[in-house]
Protein backbone atom coordinates (compact mmCIF):
# COMPACT_ATOMS: atom_id res chain seq x y z
CA UNK A 1 0.00 0.00 0.00
CA UNK A 2 1.56 3.28 -1.14
CA UNK A 3 0.73 6.58 0.56
CA UNK A 4 1.96 10.11 -0.13
CA UNK A 5 1.82 12.32 2.95
CA UNK A 6 2.30 16.08 2.70
CA UNK A 7 2.59 18.06 5.88
CA UNK A 8 4.44 20.92 7.50
CA UNK A 9 5.22 22.48 10.86
CA UNK A 10 6.66 25.70 12.23
CA UNK A 11 9.50 26.01 14.72
CA UNK A 12 10.08 29.09 16.86
CA UNK A 13 13.77 29.38 15.93
CA UNK A 14 16.03 30.68 13.18
CA UNK A 15 16.34 28.55 9.98
CA UNK A 16 20.09 28.06 10.47
CA UNK A 17 19.55 26.66 13.98
CA UNK A 18 16.71 24.39 12.85
CA UNK A 19 18.75 23.09 9.91
CA UNK A 20 21.82 22.43 12.06
CA UNK A 21 19.84 20.44 14.62
CA UNK A 22 17.68 18.56 12.09
CA UNK A 23 20.68 17.31 10.12
CA UNK A 24 22.43 16.13 13.29
CA UNK A 25 20.81 12.70 13.22
CA UNK A 26 22.09 11.61 16.60
CA UNK A 27 20.35 14.56 18.25
CA UNK A 28 17.23 15.04 16.13
CA UNK A 29 16.09 11.41 15.70
CA UNK A 30 15.13 10.96 19.38
CA UNK A 31 12.85 14.00 19.03
CA UNK A 32 10.49 11.90 16.90
CA UNK A 33 7.90 10.18 19.14
CA UNK A 34 8.58 6.49 19.57
CA UNK A 35 11.89 6.53 17.66
CA UNK A 36 15.11 5.02 18.97
CA UNK A 37 18.52 5.59 17.39
CA UNK A 38 21.10 2.83 17.54
CA UNK A 39 24.61 2.34 16.17
CA UNK A 40 25.90 3.81 12.92
CA UNK A 41 26.82 1.42 10.12
CA UNK A 42 29.91 1.56 7.84
CA UNK A 43 27.79 2.88 4.95
CA UNK A 44 26.72 5.88 7.02
CA UNK A 45 23.24 4.58 7.80
CA UNK A 46 21.91 4.07 11.31
CA UNK A 47 20.14 1.15 12.86
CA UNK A 48 16.99 2.21 14.61
CA UNK A 49 13.71 1.19 16.13
CA UNK A 50 10.19 2.51 16.33
CA UNK A 51 7.58 1.52 18.91
CA UNK A 52 3.89 2.37 18.58
CA UNK A 53 1.01 1.44 20.89
CA UNK A 54 -2.49 0.89 19.52
CA UNK A 55 -4.52 0.26 22.64
CA UNK A 56 -3.46 -3.17 23.97
CA UNK A 57 -1.43 -3.83 20.80
CA UNK A 58 2.22 -2.80 20.65
CA UNK A 59 4.06 -2.76 17.33
CA UNK A 60 7.85 -2.71 17.35
CA UNK A 61 9.76 -2.01 14.16
CA UNK A 62 13.45 -2.61 13.60
CA UNK A 63 15.24 -1.19 10.60
CA UNK A 64 17.63 1.45 9.40
CA UNK A 65 17.65 4.90 7.88
CA UNK A 66 20.13 7.31 6.39
CA UNK A 67 20.44 10.72 4.78
CA UNK A 68 20.31 9.95 1.06
CA UNK A 69 20.86 13.54 -0.05
CA UNK A 70 21.61 16.80 1.74
CA UNK A 71 21.80 20.29 0.22
CA UNK A 72 23.08 22.76 2.81
CA UNK A 73 22.73 25.76 0.45
CA UNK A 74 19.01 25.18 -0.18
CA UNK A 75 18.41 23.51 3.19
CA UNK A 76 16.76 20.44 1.72
CA UNK A 77 17.33 16.87 2.81
CA UNK A 78 16.16 13.42 1.71
CA UNK A 79 15.98 10.61 4.26
CA UNK A 80 15.37 6.98 3.32
CA UNK A 81 14.07 4.58 5.93
CA UNK A 82 12.92 0.97 6.09
CA UNK A 83 11.74 -1.30 8.86
CA UNK A 84 9.94 -4.55 9.64
CA UNK A 85 7.77 -5.50 12.56
CA UNK A 86 9.79 -7.65 14.97
CA UNK A 87 6.95 -10.22 15.06
CA UNK A 88 6.76 -10.52 11.28
CA UNK A 89 3.48 -8.67 10.81
CA UNK A 90 4.71 -6.57 7.92
CA UNK A 91 6.90 -3.59 7.27
CA UNK A 92 7.30 -0.14 5.82
CA UNK A 93 9.63 1.72 3.47
CA UNK A 94 9.71 5.48 3.24
CA UNK A 95 11.46 8.31 1.48
CA UNK A 96 11.12 11.58 3.34
CA UNK A 97 11.83 14.92 1.66
CA UNK A 98 12.15 17.91 3.99
CA UNK A 99 12.75 21.57 3.17
CA UNK A 100 13.59 24.28 5.71
CA UNK A 101 12.64 27.89 4.96
CA UNK A 102 12.22 31.19 6.77
CA UNK A 103 8.69 31.89 8.00
CA UNK A 104 9.24 35.45 9.27
CA UNK A 105 9.25 36.75 12.80
CA UNK A 106 12.23 34.63 13.75
CA UNK A 107 10.36 31.42 12.91
CA UNK A 108 11.10 28.58 10.53
CA UNK A 109 8.80 26.47 8.37
CA UNK A 110 9.58 22.86 7.59
CA UNK A 111 7.73 21.24 4.68
CA UNK A 112 7.72 17.45 4.56
CA UNK A 113 6.66 15.09 1.76
CA UNK A 114 6.78 11.39 2.63
CA UNK A 115 6.38 8.51 0.20
CA UNK A 116 5.44 5.51 2.33
CA UNK A 117 4.90 1.87 1.32
CA UNK A 118 3.22 -0.43 3.85
CA UNK A 119 3.19 -4.22 3.54
CA UNK A 120 1.72 -7.20 5.33
CA UNK A 121 -0.67 -6.89 8.27
CA UNK A 122 0.73 -3.44 9.01
CA UNK A 123 -0.87 -2.19 5.78
CA UNK A 124 -4.32 -2.85 7.28
CA UNK A 125 -3.67 -0.08 9.78
CA UNK A 126 -2.97 2.26 6.88
CA UNK A 127 -6.44 2.07 5.38
CA UNK A 128 -7.89 5.50 4.99
CA UNK A 129 -5.17 7.82 3.70
CA UNK A 130 -6.93 10.83 5.23
CA UNK A 131 -6.61 9.40 8.73
CA UNK A 132 -2.97 8.42 8.19
CA UNK A 133 -2.20 11.92 6.93
CA UNK A 134 -3.88 13.48 9.97
CA UNK A 135 -1.96 11.11 12.24
CA UNK A 136 1.26 12.05 10.46
CA UNK A 137 0.58 15.74 11.15
CA UNK A 138 0.07 14.97 14.84
CA UNK A 139 3.41 13.15 14.89
CA UNK A 140 5.15 16.08 13.21
CA UNK A 141 3.57 18.49 15.69
CA UNK A 142 5.10 16.52 18.56
CA UNK A 143 8.42 16.31 16.72
CA UNK A 144 8.35 20.11 16.26
CA UNK A 145 7.75 20.67 19.97
CA UNK A 146 10.60 18.36 20.93
CA UNK A 147 12.91 19.89 18.32
CA UNK A 148 12.11 23.42 19.52
CA UNK A 149 12.81 22.42 23.12
CA UNK A 150 16.15 20.93 22.06
CA UNK A 151 17.15 24.06 20.11
CA UNK A 152 16.16 26.32 23.02
CA UNK A 153 18.19 24.16 25.41
CA UNK A 154 21.19 24.43 23.07
CA UNK A 155 20.85 28.23 22.96
CA UNK A 156 20.57 28.49 26.74
CA UNK A 157 23.56 26.18 27.20
CA UNK A 158 25.68 28.22 24.79
CA UNK A 159 24.81 31.42 26.68
CA UNK A 160 26.02 30.06 30.02
CA UNK A 161 29.41 31.38 31.20
CA UNK A 162 32.18 28.75 31.28
CA UNK A 163 32.71 27.10 34.63
CA UNK A 164 35.81 25.25 35.80
CA UNK A 165 35.59 21.84 37.38
CA UNK A 166 37.30 21.39 40.75
CA UNK A 167 40.53 19.50 41.48
CA UNK A 168 40.28 16.63 38.99
CA UNK A 169 40.02 18.79 35.91
CA UNK A 170 42.50 21.31 37.34
CA UNK A 171 45.18 18.67 37.93
CA UNK A 172 46.46 18.73 34.31
CA UNK A 173 46.76 22.52 34.55
CA UNK A 174 48.82 22.19 37.74
CA UNK A 175 51.10 19.68 36.08
CA UNK A 176 51.48 21.93 33.08
CA UNK A 177 52.32 24.84 35.35
CA UNK A 178 55.11 22.89 37.07
CA UNK A 179 56.58 21.97 33.70
CA UNK A 180 56.23 25.48 32.25
CA UNK A 181 59.36 27.53 31.46
CA UNK A 182 60.59 29.87 34.21
CA UNK A 183 61.29 33.56 33.76
CA UNK A 184 64.29 35.55 35.01
CA UNK A 185 62.80 35.91 38.51
CA UNK A 186 62.61 32.13 38.82
CA UNK A 187 58.83 32.01 38.76
CA UNK A 188 56.93 29.97 36.23
CA UNK A 189 55.18 31.68 33.34
CA UNK A 190 51.39 31.81 33.67
CA UNK A 191 49.53 29.00 31.96
CA UNK A 192 46.16 29.95 30.45
CA UNK A 193 43.31 27.93 31.90
CA UNK A 194 41.88 25.20 29.69
CA UNK A 195 38.57 26.06 28.07
CA UNK A 196 35.86 23.81 29.54
CA UNK A 197 34.31 21.48 27.00
CA UNK A 198 30.69 22.33 26.36
CA UNK A 199 28.52 19.25 26.20
CA UNK A 200 25.14 19.80 24.48
CA UNK A 201 22.13 18.72 26.53
CA UNK A 202 21.03 15.18 25.75
CA UNK A 203 17.69 14.55 24.02
CA UNK A 204 14.82 13.31 26.15
CA UNK A 205 14.68 9.51 26.57
CA UNK A 206 12.60 7.67 23.99
CA UNK A 207 9.07 6.62 24.96
CA UNK A 208 6.63 4.37 23.06
CA UNK A 209 4.30 6.30 20.77
CA UNK A 210 0.69 6.18 21.97
CA UNK A 211 -0.95 6.13 18.54
CA UNK A 212 -4.39 5.59 20.06
CA UNK A 213 -4.36 9.06 21.63
CA UNK A 214 -2.94 10.60 18.47
CA UNK A 215 -5.55 8.89 16.31
CA UNK A 216 -8.33 10.29 18.52
CA UNK A 217 -6.87 13.77 18.03
CA UNK A 218 -6.49 13.14 14.31
CA UNK A 219 -10.10 11.89 14.02
CA UNK A 220 -11.42 14.93 15.86
CA UNK A 221 -9.39 17.21 13.60
CA UNK A 222 -10.77 15.43 10.52
CA UNK A 223 -14.34 15.93 11.81
CA UNK A 224 -13.69 19.61 12.47
CA UNK A 225 -12.25 20.06 8.98
CA UNK A 226 -15.26 18.29 7.47
CA UNK A 227 -17.81 20.57 9.14
CA UNK A 228 -15.65 23.61 8.44
CA UNK A 229 -15.93 22.84 4.72
CA UNK A 230 -19.70 22.35 4.96
CA UNK A 231 -20.39 25.56 6.85
CA UNK A 232 -17.79 27.66 5.06
CA UNK A 233 -19.16 31.19 4.47
CA UNK A 234 -20.68 31.48 1.01
CA UNK A 235 -20.92 27.68 0.62
CA UNK A 236 -23.98 26.52 -1.35
CA UNK A 237 -26.11 23.85 0.39
N, C-alpha and C positions, 0 to 999 in steps of 0.2 A: 504494500500500500504506500503510494507516494503522496506526500503532502508538501505544499509550499507555504511557509509561514512568514508573513511580513509584519514586523512590529518595530517599535522604537521606544526609547526612554530618554529622560533628561537628567543630567547630573549637575548638581550645584557646585561646579568646579571649572577651572580653565581647561580648554581642549588639550593643551600640552600635558597637563597633569593626568587627565583621564587617559590619554593615549599611552603615556609612560606606564601607568599602573595596569591598564588592560593588557598590554603586550608583555608584561612580566607574568608569565604563566604561573609560576610558583606562588605568586601572591594573589592573582586575580581568580584563579580557578576555584579556590575554596569559598569565594564569595557567592558562587552559584549554589542555590539550595540543593542539598542532597549529594553534592559532588565531592569526591575525594581524590586528591592527586597523589600518585605514587612515584616510583623511580623513573628517571629519564633513560631512554634507550639509546644505543649507539647511533641510530638514524635521526636522532633529535626529537623523536616522538616521546610521549609520556604514557605510562600505564596509568589507568584511573578506574574509578568505580562510581556508580550512581545508585542511590537507594531511594525508592519511592514507596510510600505507604498508601494503599487504597483500602481504607477501613481495616478489616482484619488481615488483608492480604498485603504482603511486603514483597516487592520486586527488587532484586539486586542485580545490577548489570556490571559486568567486567569488560574492559576494552582498552582502547588507546585513542589518543588524539594528538594532533600536531598542527603547528602553523604551516599551512601549505604555501601561503604567499603573504608578504608584508610590504606595504608601501608607506614608508615613514613620511615622505613628502606630501602625499595625499591623505594620509592617515586612514588607510583602508587595510583590512586584514581578512584573510580567508583561513578558516579553521576546518579541518576534516576530522571527523570522529566516527568511531564504530564501537559497538558493544553487543554482547549477548547476555541474556538472562542466565544466571548461574545455575538455574534448575532446568535449563533447556526449553524454556517456554517461548523462545523467539529472540529477536534482536532488532537492532536499529543501526542505520548508517545515516550520517548527516554531513552536509557541507554548509558551513555557516559563514556568510559574508557580512562583515560589519564595517560601517563607515562612521568616523567621528568628525563632527563639524561644530562650529561655533553657533550658539543659540541666542547670543546677546545677553547683556546683563550679567556677565561673568559665568554663564551657564553653558553647558555642552550637550548637544543632541547626538545620540547614537542610534543609527538606523541599522536594523538587522534583517537579513533575508536568509531563511533556513530552508534547505531542500532536504527533507527527511524521508527515508524509506523504512517502513516497519514490516516485520515478517513474523510468521508463526502466530502463536496465541496472543502475543503482545499487540499485533495489528488489530485485534478485536477491540482493544481499548482506544484505538485511534479512530473509530467510526464517528463520523460527524466532525468534519474539518473545522466547522465554526467553533465547536466546543474546544477542540485542540488548540486552535488559534487563540481563543480567549484564555485558556490555561497557560499557553506560552507567554502571553502578555503579563499574566500574574507572576510567572517565574522571573521574567525580566524586570518587573517592578521590584521584586525582592532583591535581585542581583544588583540593581541600581542603588538601592538603599545600603546594601553591604559595601558596595564599591565606594560610595560617597563617604561612608564612615571610615573606610580604610584610608582614603585620600586625605580626609580631615585629620586623621590620627598621624599620618605622615607629616602633614604641614605643621601640626602642633609639636611633633617630635623634633623637627628641623629647627623650630624657633626656640627650643630650650637651650639655655647656656650650657656649655660643656662643663661636666663635673669630673673630678679626678677620684679614682677609686683609692681606698686606703691601703697602706702597707704593701699588700701583694703586688698590686700593679705598679707601685712606686719603687719596688725593689730593683727592677732593671735600671731605673733612672739613677738610683744610688750607686749601683755598680758602674754605670757609665761615668758618673761624676768622679769616682775614685780613679778611673782609668784615664780621665781627661787630661790634656796637657796643662802644665802649671805655668803661671806667668812669672815675671821677675820677682814679685813679692813672695813667691813660694805658695801662693794660693791657687787652687784649681780654677780654670775658666768656667763660667756659668754654662750649664747644659740646659737648653730649652726643654720645657716639659713636653712629653709625648702627647699628641692630640688624641683624646679619647675616641675610640671607635664607636660611631653611631650605629646602633642596630635598629632597623625599622621594626615597628610593632608587628607582632605575628597576627595573621588572620584568625578570625574566630573559629573554634573547632567545628568540624563538619557535623551536621545533624541530619537524620533521615527526613526526606521531603514528605510532608503530609499533603498528598495530592487531593485527598478527600475535601479538606478545608478549602484548598485553592479551587477545586472544581465547583464547590458551592458558590464561591465568590464569582467565578467565571460565569456560572449559570445565571446568577442574579444580574451580572453586567449584561449578559446577552438579552435577558428579559427587558431590562431598562432600555437598551438600544432598540429593541423591537418596538416598544410602545412609543419611544421618542420619534421613530420614523412614522408611525401611524398618526400621531398627534402633532406632527411638525406643522408650524404655522403656514397656512396657505395650501396645505395638503388637501386634495380632493378626496372625499369619501363616497 
